[in-house]
């Protein structure tokens, strides 16, 4: 009994240490999510390319509860495994027609007119903790 209790205590201690060190990740796992939060709170528009560290030429935006059929139709290939994208904003980046990265942004605070934007898209703070993807000509 004492041996099992000791094993449980060690396992719990390891889990707590791993969580405290960020091993399991958090709401801003991806550096892009953290960068978008900074733009949202920073008050000035920024080209989305300036906050990414990978090659892409098109980005798709989907908000909470978007059906997978809609996402797959817009992107042209399967992106999510469930029936709907359930939480936060989903950004799907493509380069020459191939998905290179998808980022699930905690919170559903990103908006845009339509789902698809080119490489020159701006991330524009909207106030009230919102962010809008906007073509520069808008």
C-alpha positions as CSV (number, residue, x, y, z in Angstrom):
1,X,0.0,0.0,0.0
2,X,2.8,2.5,0.9
3,X,4.6,1.6,-2.3
4,X,1.5,2.4,-4.4
5,X,0.9,5.6,-2.6
6,X,4.5,6.6,-3.2
7,X,4.2,5.8,-6.9
8,X,1.0,7.9,-7.2
9,X,2.7,10.8,-5.4
10,X,5.7,10.7,-7.7
11,X,3.5,10.5,-10.8
12,X,1.4,13.5,-9.6
13,X,4.5,15.5,-8.8
14,X,5.9,14.8,-12.3
15,X,2.7,15.8,-13.9
16,X,2.5,19.0,-12.0
17,X,6.1,19.8,-12.8
18,X,5.5,19.1,-16.5
19,X,2.4,21.3,-16.5
20,X,4.3,24.2,-14.7
21,X,7.1,24.0,-17.2
22,X,4.7,24.3,-20.1
23,X,5.3,20.7,-21.3
24,X,1.6,20.1,-22.1
25,X,1.2,23.5,-23.8
26,X,-1.3,26.2,-23.2
27,X,-3.7,28.4,-25.0
28,X,-0.9,30.2,-26.8
29,X,1.1,27.1,-27.8
30,X,2.0,28.4,-31.2
31,X,4.2,31.5,-31.6
32,X,1.8,32.7,-34.3
33,X,-1.1,32.7,-31.8
34,X,0.9,34.8,-29.4
35,X,1.9,37.2,-32.2
36,X,-1.7,37.6,-33.2
37,X,-2.7,38.3,-29.6
38,X,0.0,41.0,-29.6
39,X,-1.3,42.6,-32.8
40,X,-4.9,42.4,-31.4
41,X,-3.8,44.3,-28.3
42,X,-1.2,46.6,-30.0
43,X,-3.5,48.9,-31.7
44,X,-2.0,49.0,-35.2
45,X,-2.4,47.0,-38.4
46,X,0.4,44.6,-39.3
47,X,0.9,42.5,-42.5
48,X,0.1,38.9,-41.5
49,X,3.3,37.9,-43.3
50,X,5.3,39.9,-40.7
51,X,4.1,37.6,-37.9
52,X,4.7,34.3,-39.6
53,X,7.9,32.4,-39.9
54,X,7.0,30.0,-42.8
55,X,6.3,30.4,-46.5
56,X,2.6,30.8,-47.5
57,X,0.7,32.6,-50.2
58,X,-2.9,32.1,-49.1
59,X,-4.7,31.9,-45.7
60,X,-8.2,30.7,-44.9
61,X,-10.2,31.8,-41.8
62,X,-12.9,29.8,-40.2
63,X,-14.8,30.7,-37.0
64,X,-16.3,28.5,-34.3
65,X,-18.9,25.9,-35.4
66,X,-17.9,26.0,-39.1
67,X,-18.9,22.6,-40.6
68,X,-16.0,20.5,-41.8
69,X,-17.7,20.2,-45.3
70,X,-17.4,24.0,-45.6
71,X,-13.8,24.0,-44.5
72,X,-12.8,21.1,-46.8
73,X,-14.6,22.7,-49.8
74,X,-12.8,26.1,-49.3
75,X,-9.4,24.5,-48.7
76,X,-9.8,21.8,-51.2
77,X,-8.6,19.0,-48.9
78,X,-9.6,17.5,-45.5
79,X,-8.4,19.7,-42.7
80,X,-10.2,18.6,-39.5
81,X,-11.4,15.2,-38.4
82,X,-14.6,16.2,-36.6
83,X,-17.9,17.4,-38.0
84,X,-17.3,21.0,-37.0
85,X,-14.5,23.3,-35.9
86,X,-15.6,23.8,-32.3
87,X,-13.5,26.3,-30.5
88,X,-11.7,29.5,-31.5
89,X,-10.6,30.8,-34.9
90,X,-9.0,28.4,-37.3
91,X,-6.3,29.7,-39.7
92,X,-5.3,27.4,-42.6
93,X,-2.2,28.5,-44.5
94,X,-1.4,27.2,-47.9
95,X,1.6,27.6,-50.2
96,X,1.1,26.9,-53.9
97,X,-2.1,24.9,-53.1
98,X,-0.7,22.7,-50.3
99,X,-1.6,23.2,-46.7
100,X,1.6,24.1,-44.8
101,X,0.2,25.0,-41.4
102,X,-3.1,25.2,-39.5
103,X,-3.4,27.2,-36.3
104,X,-6.3,27.0,-33.9
105,X,-6.4,30.3,-32.1
106,X,-7.9,30.3,-28.6
107,X,-11.0,32.4,-28.6
108,X,-13.0,33.3,-31.6
109,X,-11.8,36.9,-32.0
110,X,-10.6,36.9,-35.6
111,X,-13.0,38.1,-38.3
112,X,-12.8,38.8,-42.0
113,X,-14.9,39.3,-45.1
114,X,-15.0,35.9,-46.6
115,X,-12.8,32.9,-45.9
116,X,-9.7,33.3,-48.1
117,X,-7.0,36.0,-48.2
118,X,-3.8,36.5,-50.2
119,X,-0.3,37.0,-48.9
120,X,-0.7,40.7,-48.6
121,X,-3.5,40.5,-46.0
122,X,-3.4,42.8,-43.0
123,X,-4.2,41.8,-39.4
124,X,-6.1,44.9,-38.1
125,X,-7.0,45.4,-34.5
126,X,-10.8,46.2,-34.0
127,X,-10.9,47.1,-30.4
128,X,-12.9,45.1,-27.9
129,X,-10.3,42.3,-28.1
130,X,-11.0,41.7,-31.8
131,X,-8.8,41.3,-34.9
132,X,-9.9,41.5,-38.6
133,X,-8.1,40.1,-41.6
134,X,-8.4,42.7,-44.3
135,X,-7.1,43.1,-47.9
136,X,-4.9,46.3,-48.1
137,X,-7.2,47.8,-50.8
138,X,-10.2,47.7,-48.3
